[in-house]
């Protein structure tokens, strides 16, 4: 029995190692990702192929490809990993104590504008809770990644998740008063072609009145906070979410322009997997967040 258990454990390990090679299609990159040697990884895959009695990879000096059997194992292991991750989440959240870790993924500007304050205020009430926040624009699949919650600004929340609405917002076209004094204030959308426009990376259009307008960008940056700082320095005109620039507009350091035109609207959501039973810390934080934004929207 002990020998059988050992063999099953080893086979399970080899299946996980194979799934990483199959995903990367590279022994070198898979070994680096797993933190093991390439030689050990290659040997384990050879042993797995021997056990299943089928080749799982087609190896050449330049590439690695999957056989049909390899494709089958990769697909199945994806579900196995998702099931294990969900089991781990259920175990971690199966308690009544408001303590432990809450892992969140959220866009950086929403994190800076709201989420950091929410987490701080929540830990004032529940000091045994700590947060791990991933600030990125990657739309992580919560069924396959170790995040409890996601904050997302989108018009189409994922249908396989629970999505709780937080607030609506619009994009705002704005610039610093110093820039407008020097270059003039655009009176129409067409006037933007004669101005210095700052855009997100690979962004070629801004949307006004539901119509995409081609923008001749003089500079593109893949960070909205940097775009805002450039606008504050008088370097050009930007379009950003309302919650990113509202304080600066209220303070007069940025000025909204083309306000009679309608720009894109979107909604921010709190998203989480459907759990049969949530932990006290997770359900408490979700309700705290909903109440926090309800109070903010009422102001």
C-alpha positions in Angstrom: 0.0 0.0 0.0 2.8 2.4 0.9 4.6 1.7 -2.4 1.3 2.2 -4.3 0.7 5.5 -2.6 4.3 6.6 -3.4 3.8 5.7 -7.1 0.5 7.6 -7.3 2.1 10.6 -5.6 5.0 10.6 -8.1 2.7 10.3 -11.1 0.6 13.2 -9.8 3.8 15.3 -9.5 4.8 14.3 -13.1 1.4 15.3 -14.4 1.8 18.8 -12.9 5.3 19.1 -14.2 4.1 18.1 -17.7 1.3 20.7 -17.6 3.9 23.4 -17.1 6.0 22.2 -20.0 2.9 21.9 -22.2 1.9 25.4 -21.3 5.4 26.9 -21.9 6.3 24.6 -24.8 9.8 24.9 -23.5 11.8 22.8 -21.0 14.1 25.6 -20.2 11.3 28.1 -19.4 9.2 25.5 -17.6 12.2 24.5 -15.4 12.9 28.2 -14.6 9.2 28.8 -13.7 9.1 25.7 -11.5 12.5 26.3 -9.8 13.9 22.9 -10.8 16.7 21.8 -13.0 16.1 21.1 -16.7 17.6 17.7 -16.4 15.3 16.6 -13.6 12.3 18.0 -15.5 13.2 16.1 -18.7 13.7 12.9 -16.7 10.3 13.2 -15.1 8.5 13.8 -18.4 10.3 10.7 -19.9 9.1 8.6 -16.9 5.5 9.9 -17.4 5.6 9.0 -21.1 6.8 5.5 -20.1 4.0 5.2 -17.5 1.2 6.2 -19.9 2.7 4.2 -22.8 2.4 7.1 -25.3 4.6 10.0 -26.4 3.2 13.3 -25.1 5.7 15.7 -26.7 7.3 16.0 -30.1 10.8 17.3 -29.5 13.1 18.9 -32.0 16.2 20.9 -31.6 14.2 24.1 -31.9 10.7 23.4 -30.7 8.4 21.4 -28.5 4.9 20.4 -29.6 2.2 18.4 -28.0 0.9 15.1 -29.3 -2.9 14.5 -29.2 -2.4 12.6 -25.9 -0.4 15.6 -24.6 -3.2 18.0 -25.5 -5.7 15.8 -23.6 -3.6 15.8 -20.5 -3.0 19.5 -20.6 -6.7 20.2 -20.9 -7.5 17.8 -18.0 -4.8 19.2 -15.8 -6.2 22.7 -16.2 -9.4 21.6 -14.7 -7.6 19.7 -11.9 -5.6 22.8 -11.0 -8.8 24.9 -11.0 -10.5 22.4 -8.7 -7.6 22.3 -6.3 -7.4 26.1 -6.2 -11.1 26.3 -5.4 -10.7 23.6 -2.7 -7.9 25.6 -1.1 -10.0 28.7 -1.1 -12.9 26.9 0.5 -10.6 25.5 3.2 -9.0 28.9 3.9 -12.4 30.6 4.2 -14.1 27.9 6.2 -14.1 29.8 9.6 -16.0 32.4 11.5 -13.0 34.5 12.5 -12.4 37.8 10.8 -8.7 37.2 10.3 -6.2 36.1 7.7 -5.3 37.1 4.2 -7.5 38.6 1.5 -5.9 38.5 -2.0 -7.2 41.1 -4.5 -6.4 42.0 -8.1 -7.3 45.6 -9.2 -6.3 48.3 -11.7 -3.6 50.6 -10.3 -5.6 53.8 -10.6 -8.7 52.3 -8.8 -6.3 50.9 -6.2 -4.7 54.3 -5.5 -7.9 56.3 -5.6 -10.2 54.0 -3.5 -9.0 50.5 -2.6 -6.0 51.5 -0.4 -8.3 53.6 1.7 -10.9 50.8 1.9 -8.3 48.3 3.1 -6.9 50.7 5.6 -10.3 51.5 7.1 -11.2 47.8 7.2 -8.0 46.8 9.1 -8.8 49.6 11.7 -11.9 47.6 12.5 -10.3 44.1 12.0 -6.6 44.3 12.6 -6.1 40.5 12.2 -6.9 40.8 8.5 -4.1 41.6 6.0 -4.3 42.2 2.3 -2.3 41.2 -0.7 -3.0 43.4 -3.7 -2.0 42.8 -7.3 -2.1 46.1 -9.2 -2.3 45.3 -12.9 -4.5 45.5 -16.0 -4.4 41.7 -16.4 -7.9 40.2 -16.4 -7.0 37.3 -14.1 -9.3 34.3 -14.2 -10.3 33.9 -10.5 -11.1 30.2 -11.0 -7.5 29.6 -12.0 -5.5 32.2 -10.0 -5.2 32.6 -6.3 -7.2 35.8 -5.9 -10.3 36.1 -3.7 -11.6 39.2 -5.2 -11.2 41.4 -8.3 -12.0 45.1 -8.8 -12.8 45.7 -12.4 -14.0 48.6 -14.5 -15.9 47.1 -17.4 -19.2 47.2 -19.3 -19.3 43.4 -19.4 -18.5 41.6 -16.1 -17.7 37.9 -16.5 -20.9 35.8 -16.5 -19.3 33.0 -14.5 -18.6 35.3 -11.5 -20.6 37.2 -8.9 -20.4 40.9 -9.9 -21.5 43.6 -7.5 -21.8 47.1 -8.8 -19.8 49.7 -7.0 -20.1 52.9 -9.1 -20.6 54.4 -12.6 -18.2 56.8 -14.1 -17.3 58.5 -17.4 -14.2 59.3 -19.2 -13.2 63.0 -19.0 -11.1 65.0 -21.5 -9.0 67.5 -19.7 -5.8 69.6 -19.6 -4.0 71.9 -17.3 -5.0 75.6 -17.4 -1.4 76.5 -18.3 -1.6 74.3 -21.4 -4.9 75.8 -22.4 -3.6 79.4 -21.9 -0.6 78.7 -24.2 -2.3 76.6 -26.9 -6.0 77.6 -26.6 -9.0 75.6 -25.5 -10.5 73.2 -28.1 -14.1 74.3 -29.1 -14.8 71.1 -31.1 -13.7 67.5 -31.4 -12.0 68.4 -34.7 -9.8 71.0 -32.8 -8.0 68.1 -31.1 -6.1 67.5 -34.3 -4.2 70.7 -33.7 -3.3 69.9 -30.1 -0.8 67.8 -28.2 -2.7 64.7 -27.1 -1.3 62.2 -24.6 -2.7 58.7 -24.9 -2.4 55.2 -23.4 0.0 52.9 -25.2 -1.4 51.7 -28.6 -4.5 53.9 -28.1 -5.3 55.5 -31.5 -8.9 56.7 -30.9 -10.9 58.5 -28.3 -14.7 58.0 -28.3 -17.0 61.0 -28.4 -20.8 60.6 -28.8 -20.3 56.9 -29.3 -18.0 57.6 -32.3 -14.3 56.7 -32.4 -12.2 59.7 -33.2 -8.7 59.3 -34.6 -6.2 61.0 -32.3 -2.7 62.1 -33.4 -0.9 61.3 -30.2 2.4 63.0 -29.5 3.2 60.6 -26.6 1.8 57.3 -25.4 2.4 55.9 -21.9 1.0 52.6 -20.4 0.2 54.2 -17.1 -2.7 56.5 -16.4 -1.0 58.1 -13.4 1.9 59.2 -15.5 -0.5 60.6 -18.1 -2.1 62.6 -15.4 1.2 63.9 -14.1 2.2 64.9 -17.7 -1.1 66.8 -18.0 -0.6 68.5 -14.7 2.8 69.7 -16.0 1.0 71.3 -19.0 2.4 68.8 -21.6 -0.9 68.1 -23.3 -4.5 66.9 -23.3 -5.6 63.5 -21.8 -8.7 61.4 -21.5 -9.0 59.6 -18.2 -11.6 58.0 -15.9 -13.5 60.4 -13.8 -12.3 58.9 -10.5 -8.7 59.5 -11.6 -8.9 63.2 -12.3 -11.9 64.4 -10.2 -9.9 65.8 -7.4 -7.6 67.8 -9.7 -10.6 69.2 -11.6 -12.2 70.3 -8.3 -8.9 71.9 -7.3 -8.5 73.6 -10.6 -5.2 72.1 -11.5 -6.9 70.3 -14.4 -9.8 71.7 -16.5 -12.4 69.6 -18.2 -12.8 70.4 -21.9 -15.4 69.5 -24.6 -17.9 69.0 -21.8 -20.9 69.2 -24.1 -19.7 66.0 -25.9 -20.6 62.6 -24.5 -17.7 60.3 -23.7 -17.6 56.6 -22.8 -19.3 55.5 -19.6 -18.4 52.4 -17.6 -19.0 50.7 -14.3 -16.7 49.5 -11.6 -17.5 46.1 -10.1 -16.4 43.9 -7.2 -16.1 40.4 -8.6 -15.7 37.1 -6.9 -16.3 33.4 -7.5 -19.5 31.8 -6.4 -18.7 30.1 -3.1 -21.2 28.0 -1.3 -19.9 29.3 2.0 -17.8 32.4 2.4 -15.5 33.1 5.3 -16.4 35.7 7.8 -13.5 37.9 6.7 -14.4 37.8 3.0 -18.1 38.3 3.5 -17.4 41.1 6.0 -15.0 42.9 3.6 -17.4 42.6 0.6 -20.2 44.1 2.7 -17.9 46.8 4.0 -16.8 47.7 0.5 -20.4 47.9 -0.8 -21.3 50.2 2.2 -18.2 52.3 1.6 -19.1 53.0 -2.0 -22.8 53.5 -1.1 -21.8 56.3 1.2 -19.4 57.7 -1.3 -22.1 57.8 -4.1 -24.5 59.5 -1.7 -22.1 62.4 -1.1 
